[in-house]
Amino acid sequence: MKLQQLKYLLAIVDNGLNITAAAERMYTSQPGVSKQLKLLEEELGLQLFVRKGKSLDGITAAGHQVIDRARVIMRETENIRSLAADYYQEEEGALSIATTHTQARYVLPDIIAEFRKRFPKIGLNLHQGTSEQIADMITNNNIDFAIATGSKDLFAGLILVPSYRWDRAVVVPKGHELTKLGRKLTLQDLARYPLVTYVFSFGGQSSLKRAFENEGLEPDVVFTARDADVIKTYVRMGMGVGIVASMAADCADQKELQVIGAEGLFPRSTTWIGFRKDAVLRRYMVEFVKLFAPHVTTSQLEEIRRATTQDEIDGLFEQNELPVRGACVDSIIEAA
């Protein structure tokens, strides 16, 4: 039994048992209404109307009871819709986000500040970790949104919305030899120095290592950390050349560090925001997604939620170039 069949049933009754008039009221065809009425009677095993030829001439005793209950059901359906609309619009509650340090430190502050202006009564809980730890949080905790880069295999149960793309950036102490090349930086240049970078994922080979291997090079990674600020601290100490996400190349670092553009040296990465497939997104949640990924429209978000596979979701953005987040323009060195 479908709600649409009950709607057609009531439309027939409310239009004097005239199926044609009922079809016009429901903006559908008369054969379609007749077919659904027949299917409903067959499923119930009851005759709801007295027929005279092809016309309806009255309502059976069983039909009166079914119609009364159908009206109750449709009233409750409207109540549920009203409740859902009120719940969607409600501006009190909490939002829990699991993400990496880079997102929490360099990307989310401005977004959260704007979100707080719009929704001051919403409590925010921010949890940080690696992609593997975020996946565990999704499994074990009540997390509304996960924000991470790549690692899609860890988040098969989520809808992942592509949000922006980014490159890596190279950070070195001021006056470092790499800032004086007078040409574009190469992997061969980087392979000559000890490197300080992020902890490599346990879920597969690092794209950074793979880029070196494709050139027949073995990077000398002497120190890894999860936190870009820690990486930059050890670069300042002279431990090595830092490789960080471009968003982490902050203008505030330029007193001691210089940033060298590394676009094209490593595969460009895509950051996404994800939520459970069965999640009920309230208005403030939708607004958070749109703040984090401004290129995503409300209608696209509805399409995303109707998609059955991640490939289908990714396909929605094939024609749209994602925004690219870069390093601090004031501090970056573009080699000639």
NUMAR-633360 format. One record per residue (C-alpha): residue number from 1; residue in three letters; chain; x, y, z. Coordinates in steps of 0.05 Angstrom, whole numbers, plus 5000, padded with zeros to 4 digits. Layout:
<tidos>
TIDO	NUM	ALA	A	X	Y	Z
...
</tidos>
This chain:
<tidos>
TIDO	1	MET	A	5000	5000	5000
TIDO	2	LYS	A	5027	5068	4980
TIDO	3	LEU	A	5010	5137	5005
TIDO	4	GLN	A	4998	5158	4934
TIDO	5	GLN	A	4942	5106	4928
TIDO	6	LEU	A	4908	5134	4990
TIDO	7	LYS	A	4914	5204	4961
TIDO	8	TYR	A	4880	5181	4897
TIDO	9	LEU	A	4826	5145	4938
TIDO	10	LEU	A	4809	5208	4977
TIDO	11	ALA	A	4811	5250	4913
TIDO	12	ILE	A	4759	5204	4882
TIDO	13	VAL	A	4713	5211	4943
TIDO	14	ASP	A	4723	5286	4947
TIDO	15	ASN	A	4706	5294	4873
TIDO	16	GLY	A	4639	5259	4876
TIDO	17	LEU	A	4667	5191	4855
TIDO	18	ASN	A	4688	5222	4788
TIDO	19	ILE	A	4755	5191	4770
TIDO	20	THR	A	4768	5241	4714
TIDO	21	ALA	A	4758	5300	4760
TIDO	22	ALA	A	4801	5267	4813
TIDO	23	ALA	A	4857	5257	4761
TIDO	24	GLU	A	4854	5330	4741
TIDO	25	ARG	A	4858	5351	4814
TIDO	26	MET	A	4919	5307	4825
TIDO	27	TYR	A	4951	5330	4759
TIDO	28	THR	A	4954	5260	4731
TIDO	29	SER	A	4917	5216	4681
TIDO	30	GLN	A	4850	5182	4691
TIDO	31	PRO	A	4879	5113	4672
TIDO	32	GLY	A	4934	5122	4723
TIDO	33	VAL	A	4884	5136	4779
TIDO	34	SER	A	4841	5076	4758
TIDO	35	LYS	A	4901	5031	4757
TIDO	36	GLN	A	4924	5052	4827
TIDO	37	LEU	A	4853	5043	4854
TIDO	38	LYS	A	4850	4973	4825
TIDO	39	LEU	A	4919	4955	4855
TIDO	40	LEU	A	4896	4981	4923
TIDO	41	GLU	A	4832	4939	4922
TIDO	42	GLU	A	4871	4878	4900
TIDO	43	GLU	A	4922	4887	4956
TIDO	44	LEU	A	4867	4897	5009
TIDO	45	GLY	A	4823	4842	4980
TIDO	46	LEU	A	4764	4890	4986
TIDO	47	GLN	A	4717	4925	4939
TIDO	48	LEU	A	4716	4997	4960
TIDO	49	PHE	A	4665	5024	4911
TIDO	50	VAL	A	4599	5001	4881
TIDO	51	ARG	A	4607	5002	4805
TIDO	52	LYS	A	4557	5015	4751
TIDO	53	GLY	A	4590	4997	4686
TIDO	54	LYS	A	4656	5035	4684
TIDO	55	SER	A	4631	5088	4732
TIDO	56	LEU	A	4632	5089	4808
TIDO	57	ASP	A	4562	5090	4836
TIDO	58	GLY	A	4573	5087	4911
TIDO	59	ILE	A	4618	5068	4969
TIDO	60	THR	A	4616	4999	5001
TIDO	61	ALA	A	4613	4989	5076
TIDO	62	ALA	A	4685	4967	5076
TIDO	63	GLY	A	4702	5027	5032
TIDO	64	HIS	A	4674	5076	5084
TIDO	65	GLN	A	4719	5046	5138
TIDO	66	VAL	A	4781	5047	5094
TIDO	67	ILE	A	4767	5119	5073
TIDO	68	ASP	A	4759	5141	5146
TIDO	69	ARG	A	4826	5110	5163
TIDO	70	ALA	A	4859	5138	5100
TIDO	71	ARG	A	4839	5208	5122
TIDO	72	VAL	A	4871	5196	5190
TIDO	73	ILE	A	4934	5170	5157
TIDO	74	MET	A	4939	5231	5110
TIDO	75	ARG	A	4928	5279	5168
TIDO	76	GLU	A	4984	5245	5206
TIDO	77	THR	A	5028	5248	5144
TIDO	78	GLU	A	5018	5323	5142
TIDO	79	ASN	A	5033	5327	5216
TIDO	80	ILE	A	5098	5289	5205
TIDO	81	ARG	A	5117	5336	5148
TIDO	82	SER	A	5102	5396	5192
TIDO	83	LEU	A	5143	5366	5249
TIDO	84	ALA	A	5201	5352	5200
TIDO	85	ALA	A	5198	5424	5174
TIDO	86	ASP	A	5199	5451	5246
TIDO	87	TYR	A	5257	5405	5263
TIDO	88	TYR	A	5294	5426	5200
TIDO	89	GLN	A	5286	5500	5216
TIDO	90	GLU	A	5303	5494	5290
TIDO	91	GLU	A	5365	5533	5307
TIDO	92	GLU	A	5384	5500	5372
TIDO	93	GLY	A	5425	5437	5378
TIDO	94	ALA	A	5496	5413	5369
TIDO	95	LEU	A	5543	5398	5312
TIDO	96	SER	A	5600	5348	5318
TIDO	97	ILE	A	5657	5349	5267
TIDO	98	ALA	A	5715	5301	5261
TIDO	99	THR	A	5774	5326	5219
TIDO	100	THR	A	5849	5331	5213
TIDO	101	HIS	A	5893	5382	5246
TIDO	102	THR	A	5906	5419	5180
TIDO	103	GLN	A	5831	5430	5168
TIDO	104	ALA	A	5819	5449	5241
TIDO	105	ARG	A	5877	5497	5244
TIDO	106	TYR	A	5879	5530	5175
TIDO	107	VAL	A	5812	5520	5140
TIDO	108	LEU	A	5756	5517	5192
TIDO	109	PRO	A	5768	5579	5236
TIDO	110	ASP	A	5737	5629	5187
TIDO	111	ILE	A	5681	5580	5169
TIDO	112	ILE	A	5664	5567	5242
TIDO	113	ALA	A	5666	5641	5258
TIDO	114	GLU	A	5615	5655	5204
TIDO	115	PHE	A	5573	5595	5225
TIDO	116	ARG	A	5572	5620	5297
TIDO	117	LYS	A	5546	5688	5273
TIDO	118	ARG	A	5489	5654	5236
TIDO	119	PHE	A	5473	5601	5289
TIDO	120	PRO	A	5495	5626	5357
TIDO	121	LYS	A	5453	5574	5394
TIDO	122	ILE	A	5487	5514	5361
TIDO	123	GLY	A	5541	5481	5402
TIDO	124	LEU	A	5603	5458	5364
TIDO	125	ASN	A	5646	5398	5380
TIDO	126	LEU	A	5711	5391	5340
TIDO	127	HIS	A	5749	5325	5342
TIDO	128	GLN	A	5818	5318	5310
TIDO	129	GLY	A	5856	5258	5284
TIDO	130	THR	A	5885	5221	5224
TIDO	131	SER	A	5839	5193	5170
TIDO	132	GLU	A	5840	5126	5206
TIDO	133	GLN	A	5822	5158	5272
TIDO	134	ILE	A	5766	5198	5240
TIDO	135	ALA	A	5738	5134	5210
TIDO	136	ASP	A	5739	5103	5280
TIDO	137	MET	A	5703	5165	5308
TIDO	138	ILE	A	5649	5157	5256
TIDO	139	THR	A	5640	5084	5276
TIDO	140	ASN	A	5642	5095	5351
TIDO	141	ASN	A	5615	5165	5363
TIDO	142	ASN	A	5557	5209	5342
TIDO	143	ILE	A	5595	5250	5291
TIDO	144	ASP	A	5553	5292	5243
TIDO	145	PHE	A	5607	5310	5193
TIDO	146	ALA	A	5675	5282	5175
TIDO	147	ILE	A	5725	5325	5137
TIDO	148	ALA	A	5786	5293	5107
TIDO	149	THR	A	5827	5285	5044
TIDO	150	GLY	A	5827	5222	5001
TIDO	151	SER	A	5822	5155	5039
TIDO	152	LYS	A	5753	5142	5009
TIDO	153	ASP	A	5759	5068	5023
TIDO	154	LEU	A	5756	5084	5098
TIDO	155	PHE	A	5689	5119	5092
TIDO	156	ALA	A	5647	5074	5049
TIDO	157	GLY	A	5586	5086	5094
TIDO	158	LEU	A	5587	5162	5082
TIDO	159	ILE	A	5564	5209	5028
TIDO	160	LEU	A	5628	5248	5009
TIDO	161	VAL	A	5618	5317	4980
TIDO	162	PRO	A	5680	5341	4941
TIDO	163	SER	A	5696	5409	4972
TIDO	164	TYR	A	5762	5437	4947
TIDO	165	ARG	A	5830	5417	4919
TIDO	166	TRP	A	5901	5433	4943
TIDO	167	ASP	A	5974	5423	4927
TIDO	168	ARG	A	6033	5413	4973
TIDO	169	ALA	A	6080	5470	4989
TIDO	170	VAL	A	6153	5468	5008
TIDO	171	VAL	A	6175	5508	5069
TIDO	172	VAL	A	6247	5525	5085
TIDO	173	PRO	A	6285	5573	5131
TIDO	174	LYS	A	6296	5642	5101
TIDO	175	GLY	A	6355	5645	5054
TIDO	176	HIS	A	6356	5569	5042
TIDO	177	GLU	A	6391	5545	4979
TIDO	178	LEU	A	6326	5522	4948
TIDO	179	THR	A	6301	5594	4947
TIDO	180	LYS	A	6358	5614	4901
TIDO	181	LEU	A	6349	5564	4845
TIDO	182	GLY	A	6324	5614	4795
TIDO	183	ARG	A	6281	5560	4763
TIDO	184	LYS	A	6223	5515	4778
TIDO	185	LEU	A	6233	5468	4837
TIDO	186	THR	A	6241	5393	4819
TIDO	187	LEU	A	6236	5328	4857
TIDO	188	GLN	A	6310	5318	4843
TIDO	189	ASP	A	6323	5383	4882
TIDO	190	LEU	A	6282	5359	4941
TIDO	191	ALA	A	6315	5290	4941
TIDO	192	ARG	A	6381	5324	4958
TIDO	193	TYR	A	6355	5346	5026
TIDO	194	PRO	A	6327	5313	5089
TIDO	195	LEU	A	6252	5321	5089
TIDO	196	VAL	A	6202	5336	5144
TIDO	197	THR	A	6130	5320	5128
TIDO	198	TYR	A	6064	5289	5150
TIDO	199	VAL	A	6057	5220	5181
TIDO	200	PHE	A	6044	5172	5124
TIDO	201	SER	A	5977	5137	5121
TIDO	202	PHE	A	5973	5065	5143
TIDO	203	GLY	A	5920	5052	5090
TIDO	204	GLY	A	5966	5049	5030
TIDO	205	GLN	A	6027	5079	4997
TIDO	206	SER	A	6036	5154	5006
TIDO	207	SER	A	6026	5195	4943
TIDO	208	LEU	A	6088	5235	4964
TIDO	209	LYS	A	6132	5173	4965
TIDO	210	ARG	A	6101	5148	4900
TIDO	211	ALA	A	6117	5214	4865
TIDO	212	PHE	A	6191	5205	4882
TIDO	213	GLU	A	6191	5132	4863
TIDO	214	ASN	A	6162	5149	4795
TIDO	215	GLU	A	6224	5191	4783
TIDO	216	GLY	A	6270	5136	4808
TIDO	217	LEU	A	6285	5175	4872
TIDO	218	GLU	A	6286	5155	4945
TIDO	219	PRO	A	6265	5212	4991
TIDO	220	ASP	A	6304	5221	5056
TIDO	221	VAL	A	6245	5230	5104
TIDO	222	VAL	A	6278	5244	5172
TIDO	223	PHE	A	6217	5267	5212
TIDO	224	THR	A	6142	5260	5206
TIDO	225	ALA	A	6086	5291	5246
TIDO	226	ARG	A	6010	5298	5243
TIDO	227	ASP	A	6012	5373	5256
TIDO	228	ALA	A	6037	5423	5204
TIDO	229	ASP	A	6057	5471	5260
TIDO	230	VAL	A	6102	5417	5289
TIDO	231	ILE	A	6132	5405	5220
TIDO	232	LYS	A	6147	5479	5212
TIDO	233	THR	A	6178	5481	5282
TIDO	234	TYR	A	6229	5428	5262
TIDO	235	VAL	A	6242	5463	5195
TIDO	236	ARG	A	6259	5526	5235
TIDO	237	MET	A	6307	5483	5276
TIDO	238	GLY	A	6343	5463	5212
TIDO	239	MET	A	6323	5390	5214
TIDO	240	GLY	A	6303	5390	5141
TIDO	241	VAL	A	6260	5417	5085
TIDO	242	GLY	A	6186	5416	5102
TIDO	243	ILE	A	6130	5391	5056
TIDO	244	VAL	A	6061	5412	5080
TIDO	245	ALA	A	5991	5424	5053
TIDO	246	SER	A	5988	5491	5017
TIDO	247	MET	A	5936	5516	5067
TIDO	248	ALA	A	5987	5508	5123
TIDO	249	ALA	A	6037	5556	5089
TIDO	250	ASP	A	6013	5614	5132
TIDO	251	CYS	A	6032	5687	5122
TIDO	252	ALA	A	6047	5690	5197
TIDO	253	ASP	A	6107	5645	5184
TIDO	254	GLN	A	6143	5690	5135
TIDO	255	LYS	A	6188	5723	5187
TIDO	256	GLU	A	6228	5658	5193
TIDO	257	LEU	A	6205	5614	5135
TIDO	258	GLN	A	6198	5619	5060
TIDO	259	VAL	A	6148	5580	5019
TIDO	260	ILE	A	6166	5551	4951
TIDO	261	GLY	A	6110	5533	4903
TIDO	262	ALA	A	6107	5458	4889
TIDO	263	GLU	A	6047	5455	4843
TIDO	264	GLY	A	6054	5396	4795
TIDO	265	LEU	A	6107	5360	4835
TIDO	266	PHE	A	6057	5317	4872
TIDO	267	PRO	A	5986	5295	4855
TIDO	268	ARG	A	5934	5348	4872
TIDO	269	SER	A	5891	5327	4932
TIDO	270	THR	A	5816	5334	4942
TIDO	271	THR	A	5785	5348	5009
TIDO	272	TRP	A	5714	5327	5022
TIDO	273	ILE	A	5660	5335	5075
TIDO	274	GLY	A	5621	5272	5090
TIDO	275	PHE	A	5559	5251	5128
TIDO	276	ARG	A	5520	5186	5138
TIDO	277	LYS	A	5474	5164	5082
TIDO	278	ASP	A	5416	5160	5130
TIDO	279	ALA	A	5430	5227	5163
TIDO	280	VAL	A	5373	5277	5171
TIDO	281	LEU	A	5405	5344	5154
TIDO	282	ARG	A	5376	5403	5192
TIDO	283	ARG	A	5380	5472	5163
TIDO	284	TYR	A	5441	5492	5202
TIDO	285	MET	A	5476	5428	5178
TIDO	286	VAL	A	5460	5445	5106
TIDO	287	GLU	A	5487	5515	5117
TIDO	288	PHE	A	5552	5488	5146
TIDO	289	VAL	A	5563	5444	5084
TIDO	290	LYS	A	5551	5505	5040
TIDO	291	LEU	A	5600	5547	5081
TIDO	292	PHE	A	5653	5493	5075
TIDO	293	ALA	A	5638	5480	5002
TIDO	294	PRO	A	5607	5544	4974
TIDO	295	HIS	A	5604	5516	4904
TIDO	296	VAL	A	5552	5465	4926
TIDO	297	THR	A	5480	5489	4917
TIDO	298	THR	A	5419	5466	4957
TIDO	299	SER	A	5392	5430	4895
TIDO	300	GLN	A	5459	5395	4884
TIDO	301	LEU	A	5458	5373	4956
TIDO	302	GLU	A	5390	5341	4945
TIDO	303	GLU	A	5418	5306	4883
TIDO	304	ILE	A	5477	5282	4924
TIDO	305	ARG	A	5431	5252	4976
TIDO	306	ARG	A	5391	5216	4923
TIDO	307	ALA	A	5454	5186	4891
TIDO	308	THR	A	5465	5112	4902
TIDO	309	THR	A	5541	5109	4893
TIDO	310	GLN	A	5601	5153	4906
TIDO	311	ASP	A	5619	5151	4832
TIDO	312	GLU	A	5551	5181	4818
TIDO	313	ILE	A	5564	5237	4868
TIDO	314	ASP	A	5633	5251	4839
TIDO	315	GLY	A	5602	5253	4770
TIDO	316	LEU	A	5558	5312	4791
TIDO	317	PHE	A	5621	5354	4797
TIDO	318	GLU	A	5658	5331	4735
TIDO	319	GLN	A	5636	5392	4696
TIDO	320	ASN	A	5651	5440	4753
TIDO	321	GLU	A	5723	5456	4771
TIDO	322	LEU	A	5731	5453	4847
TIDO	323	PRO	A	5761	5513	4881
TIDO	324	VAL	A	5836	5508	4897
TIDO	325	ARG	A	5863	5530	4964
TIDO	326	GLY	A	5934	5557	4960
TIDO	327	ALA	A	5990	5581	5004
TIDO	328	CYS	A	5999	5652	5031
TIDO	329	VAL	A	6009	5695	4969
TIDO	330	ASP	A	6055	5744	5006
TIDO	331	SER	A	6105	5691	5026
TIDO	332	ILE	A	6108	5644	4968
TIDO	333	ILE	A	6167	5641	4921
TIDO	334	GLU	A	6152	5621	4849
TIDO	335	ALA	A	6217	5598	4819
TIDO	336	ALA	A	6229	5623	4748
</tidos>
